[in-house]
Amino acid sequence: MNLSSSAFAISASSFPLKAKNPKTRVPFNFQNPLRCSSPSSIRPLSRKLYPVKATVLQEDEEEVVVERSFPTKSPLGNEIEKVGESPANSSSSGLERWVIKVEQSVNIFLTDSVIKILDTLYRDRDYARFFVLETIARVPYFAFISVLHLYESFGWWRRADYLKVHFAESWNEMHHLLIMEELGGNSWWFDRFLAQHIAFFYYFMTVFMYALSPRMAYHFSECVESHAFETYDKFIKVQGDELKKKPAPKVAIKYYTGGDLYLFDEFQTARAPCSRRPKIDNLYDVFVNIRDDEAEHCKTMKACQTHRNLRSPHSNEDDFEDMPDCMLPEADCEGIVDCIKKSFTSTQEKQMETTERNR
């Protein structure tokens, strides 16, 4: 479903922003925060503070907060090109933009293909469709954690915030899956067979993609989460009256209203902790919160596409000022390809410096 019926309003943010470390905040596309970025949307952004948020106004005037921006970086994770820079740097930037367009084109093609298959198989079977979606939705976060643990085992770097946020996202998607199972979405063996086998191959595809290009893997997950948001939003609008007459599953009540909501706050990286506390009175409230969860996942995946731009909502920047010598620093490169490329670039720069000194 397209969000063509939604209107976006920009208003001043109610949360104070810290300008102490602007490199750790989230870049967003201000046109539509829930649509995965198309290749044509790649353009430099100004590095300024934008304390704003966008609000989706549904057809029934129900407000759903889906956006809150932070200091932005370039989509390439670098400083904006300045007048007078060398042609070599400009050429490199142009090549990287071309790579981004290719990555996003592939992601959008894959996502659209899977959506067409699911539309055909689950036209009138909503809960079964949701079960398949949630089984698949857990996979990327587990794949990200696997690769990050592998890098840590190799002694390359540690990214504690990424591990925390991705685990919280996986924990959230797992409870979505438990809700769909309680609603009977996994009652037919074919649905379980399809979901589990797609998840199996999806895991290895995501691991391979994340190892090569985290930016591409995060964008693909953004597209998946965007589709999930649209699917639940459409379902709520069509079935809203019926859903309000049905009780909420016990697992949903326990997850959304339980005593310890640390992990619930952890995956919502564009919100201050404790700023969102759902109500669960009926099944309608459950699906509204699941939809809003997908919106938060979409924003977090968008943030991760800029290198070293994710910070846990519970992290205190002061805690990282005095790091023990035994801790591994964060790498200044992304996946394997980027690390190899930067290692060659670093070697060439050192050779040039040595040549200059010898003259």
ABEGO torsion letter per residue (X at the ends): XBAAABBBBBBBBABBBBAABAAABBBBBAABAABBBBAAABBBBBBBBBBBBBBBBBAAGBBBBABBBBBBBBAAGBBBBBBGBBAAAAAAAAAAAAAAAAAAAAAAAAAAAAAAAAAAAAAABAAAAAAAAAAAAAAAAAAAAAAAAAAAAAGABBBAAAAAAAAAAAAAAAAAAAAAAAAGAAABAAAAAAAAAAAAAAAAAAAAAAAABAAAAAAAAAAAAAAAAAAAAAAAAAAAAAAAABBBBAAAAAAAABABAAAAAAABAABBBGABBBBBABAAAAAAAAAAAAAAAAAAAAAAABBGABBBAABBAAAAABBBAABBBBBABBBAAAAAAAAAAAAAAAAAAAAAAAX
